Amino acid sequence: MNPTGGDDVLKILHTSDWHLGLGFRKYRPIERESLRAARFNAVDNILGLARQHSVHAVLVAGDVFDDEKPSELLWRRLVGHLERASLACPLVFLPGNHDPLMQGSVWERSHPFCAALPAWVHVVDRDDFRLDLPEGATVFSRPTRTRKSSIDPVQALPPRQAGDETIRIGLAHGQTLQIGDQAANHPIDLSRAPQRGFDYLALGDTHGFRNLASDDQSPIVYSGTPEQTKKDEEGAGHVALVHIRRRSRRAKANPLEVRSLTWRSETVTSLHALRALLSEDLGQTVLDLTIDGAFDPEAHQQVERLLQDLRGDEHTPGRARAVSIDARHRLDDTDIDTLLREAPDELRTAARLLREKRGTTGVEEAWVDRALTQLVDIARQVQQ
Amino acid sequence: VKFLRLSVKCFRGIAEAHIDFEPGLNILFGPNEAGKSTLAEALRAALLCRSQSSVAEAYLPAIGPGSPEVSLTFSQPDGEWYRIGKTFGDRPSTSLERSPNQGQTFVREANGDGAETELRKRLRWGLRAPGGRGATRGVESTFLTRTLLAEQTEVDTIFQQGLEPESTEQATFVQEALAAALEDPRFKRALTLAHQHFKRYFTSNGNKTRGANSPWTRAKDQLNEAQTELDAARRVAEEVAALQRTLLLAQDEAAEAAQMLEAAKAERRTLDKTLQAAEHRKLLIQELEVARADMDHALTAQHAVDSLRVRINELKQTLEAKTAEVDTATTTHRTAREQREVAQTMLQCIESADGNAQRELEVARVEFQLTALRHELDELNRRMADANALAIEERKLGELRARIEAEKVALTESRDLEAKASSQIARLRLERTAALVRDADSRLHTAVDRFSSAAEGVQAAQAAAEQAEAKGVEELELRSRVLTYGDLSADQIDLVQRLFHDLDKRRSAIEAGLSVTLERLQTLEVGARIDDQTAIHHPSSTGRVQVEAKRRVELDLGGLAKLQITAGSSTARAELAAAEVVWAQNGQIVLQQHGVDSVEALQRRLRERMEAERQLQDIRRECGDLSARAQRLTSAQEALAQAQIEAKEAEAARFELPPCADAIPAASVREIEAQLIELQDKARKAELAGIAVEATLRQLGESERDKATQIAEQQRVLREPGLELLTRGHARLAAIEEEAKSLTITRGELKEGLQKALRAAQEAASKAKEALDAAERRQQSLGEERLGIDRELEMNRGRLTSEAEHLASLDIEGRTQCFTNCQAKIDAHPPVVIDPGAVEVADARIYERERQVEEAKRRVISGESRIASSEGAIAQERLEEAESAYEVANADYEANRTDGEASKLLLETLKEAEASSTRHVGTAIGGKVQARFAELTRHRYRGLSVDKALVAQKVQLGEAVLGPGQLSVGTRHQLAILLRLILAEQLGHPIVLDDQLVQSDPERLEWFREQLAESGSRTQIIVLSCRPADYRSPHGSNGANLIDVSTHVKLRLERYPHDAA
């Protein structure tokens, strides 16, 4: 039955690179967990979109997990999300190079994960995988079995036979570009891909949404990751909603935004700028902050407090969803005496002595800066 | 220390007294001699004087018996109560008791000097140890005793002697007490905060803290964890990289092995080629030998054939020579016979011919000149014909030339005869010449006639040329007209005309129909609404339409007839519109193309064009005829050229005539000849010009005479010199006729010459008979020789035929070529040296290389397999993530380390600052005194300086700096009391002020009253005064403990009044 109620369009939701269980080791444990949770939120968003648009199928083009052997906690969590979603259309999981179908992999039929999956979830676990969809459409795919390979995964799919006028959808995971001096992993030859005769080629691996086909070709689309995994991933945070005309078999893919997090890189050089930044709602922001410039001890101290507020502590989340701080700011102690004019004499004396110790053997510059900052902070406290 | 209770018995004038002190301000008042100072003395004795001291005698009661006893109960900061009791006199004793229960019971702690020692420990006033050498014998006096317990008269001794440096205990106590007291509480808090921060990182002994809560531990654990992950990621990445390198190495080796295999195979192929080349060369050498044998055989045959041919050619030459000799002999024989016959004939007729011979000769000469003139005329005619393309004249000239040719042939024949007659038999020649002269004479007449007719032809040709020119101009005009009219055709005209008529007819019909309609409408207009009168009065096409539209509404009024008319008009208009469209598309364009504005003009153009075309066709036909004639003229010109050559020959022969011809004046003949040559040159030039004109005409005919006008002009230019030459030709002809007449006159002279020639001819006839006989003999012998040669020739020809057939079958050229090819092939294949074992070596090498290739491929496959099962690109991603995490952990660790080290540095520095501040405690306490002193003196004094021994050194009064001794007594006392009071506050010890403000004015006393009340809140003050109002606030007790001495002290006078008396 055509869920759209129309008779001219086949709808597919194409996504990939969920990377559930991604490490985010750069961030504190509390932030890591928050970022990992956001990826499951993205999964919920995707499944919600599938229901909202009444698609005929959801295709996940690889790297569902960040590792082929995720913890039981992790895969049970995914099963829970899928069960709650309870889609009316099939959902296809393709193992990717991060979670290849290899011995001990979560995708093995004998793995409890596969047994726990709802019936409408299909796993590409054989080389001749094909799934029939409404409107006579068929999905062709082949599992990724290794982390690295030089075999073109698209060319491994069966070509269109002469006289075959059905809608053919290819599902594959691989790279179309060479990265650095390394050869492409699971390389996809774009010049040969159209020869396989797919009306839509759903790809995974690249994290940004992009259509690699020319206007006169059938779409060759990377849906990208639904939630950014690191900074500078252009085009990330989308899924592809694909419409395929039944008669002309003309396909068109539109990106839909599903991400909940925003990744920002900011550099601030003044207290004012830092305050302005922190006045924003950063609850859904992964912030990569660089502090630069020279601050007088008081401003320096305020910067430290603001950063502490931004960062949170071991048990308390900070102002941002996650933050990495590159503190390059320096102390400008020129006016420290003015700052300490109301303080006890001993503190002024201590400030003078500390500045005299700058550059002496065994005393690092940063220690002096930090001690002066602490001194100003203490002076502020005792004067209250 | 706080004084709690003082008990005195038998001490000087006091019989017994018990004073209980309060912690704050205690004012002991009473009149003079009430025992106030004695109480103060007893207090000092209890604390500062050993019971055994000799000075204790002063404590003995002046009246009555008894040993002085004092007992002072005091409390320590730790809350302990002590009681020092001393008995002076005969049985001195000292005891120190401690009360564990706030004075309810006392337990003895020590006695004697032990009690003194213990007391000193408690007080820490720097008192010397009791007994022994150096011990104070009387009342101990130290900086603190002078400060706290100064006698009434010692109010300002504090200015004289400060804190003794040698008294370490006292100094330390004071230092500590003052330092603690003078310490800024904010600084103390700052130190506490710094210490708290420090304690997060370090233990009290400076070691880093440990345990789960230590920041060092957390940071280090995080760093270690990150390091572990990083190391693991690096190992994996290195393993992958190593696998990648191994694979690349294997791939390189495979490529190298494949390359080496290819090289080995190439070497093997080279070897095969070498072997093939050697084999091939062997075959070629064999072929060469065969070809050489074949070629040698063929060359031998060739040589035989060549020899036969040479021989045959020699025979042929010999035969030809013999045949020529026979022919010559035969000719000589025949000639001799003919000559003899001619000579005989000529001898017979020479007599009758001699009269005409000379004239014949002259006529012949004139004919030469005439021939030249005719040439000239021919040239002129040709030029005329070429220029004007007049075929008729050309044909006439051709005929004339033919006739002249015939004449010239005849003349040549006569000249031959004349030449023969001149060379062989003069007579015979004369006779022959005479006959020729006669013929020439008649021919001359004929020629003159023909010349006349030719002149007429020339004139006709001129006329024809002019006509042709006119035709050419006309043709040009016609052609221009045709070109102007373009490709206008009758069909087009017909179409245009038809369209125009159709258009016109429809317009007329509409005009007519509309007029009728308008008329009818106007007649029907009664009662109808006419909205647009302008349209009716100006029946333009728009107006008509509007009218029609309005009328259509009025159909009911107009009736059926109007409707029909309107309908008819509409149809006609629609047809007219269609016709206009057709006219615009087909007819109007034609008119525009031909630049006319009416169909009549177009028709006129068509007629003119057709007429011009017809005329043009006529002209073209004529031009075609002219072209044909021009072609015929070419052949005639060739004949004329031949005739010219022959004429020249004849002319040359004419100069070989016998001397009789020389009777004509040589100068005249040469002049005529020169003129003749000149005329010939001109004629040749005219001929060339004619050829050019003819070519032009031909080109004109082919290119439809586009340049007819230009050629006509050339024709005119060329015709003028032709006419001039013709005129000159006529004049020259007349001159020649004159010359012919003069030649006739010389006829007699010629006759004589002929007779001489007759004689010579007779002699020649006899010689000719002799020659005839010799020729017959020679003819016979030559015939025999030729027969012999013929036989040999036949025989050699037979041999040659058979040899030639054999040679042809041998294909000598093919064999030679084959040999050459074989030789070239051999040259192209130099001999090669082949090692017999090379093939086996090459095969073995190939086998070895193939084995290496297989091995390398196996390694490549193995490497690919290992890489496929490795982490692959993910390893690099995870390494980058681990590096990033490590950087963060390391940054955290560094930040933690910096914070910890900074806290340590700060605490150390704060202590240094604190220490620096302690060394200047005198200055610090001076500040406090200064503040109160300034307040007391209403800021009259400032800048009080106190040295480290706590001795006031100077104070500023305005600009003056004064020492304490320079102050007034009251001010000095006040300053001393302030200093002591503040020290007591800082030490927390009681101070006794024995009526020491007696020098103060009421205002300052008032200030002091307030100050003492305030200080009483910080330390215990015991004021002894006979004027309690000085210390008691008029508004109340100000918290002071007022003790009326008179009620607490029982003087000995009361007990022993008589003693006092």
Interface residues (C-beta under 8 A of the other chain):
Chain A: G23 R25 K26 Y27 N97 H98 M102 T146 R147 K148 S149 S150 I179 Q182 N185 E314 S324 D326 A327 A343 P344 D345 E346 L347 T349 A350 L353 L354 K357 V363 E364 A366 W367 V368 D369 R370 A371 T373 Q374 L375 I378 A379 Q381 V382 Q383
Chain B: D184 R186 F187 R189 A190 L193 A194 H197 R218 A226 E229 V240 Q244 E864 I867 A868 S869 S870 E871 G872 A873 I874 Q876 R878 E881 A882 S884 A885 E887 V888 A891 A895 T898 D899 E901 A902 S903 L905 L906 T909 L910 E912 A913 E914 S916 S917
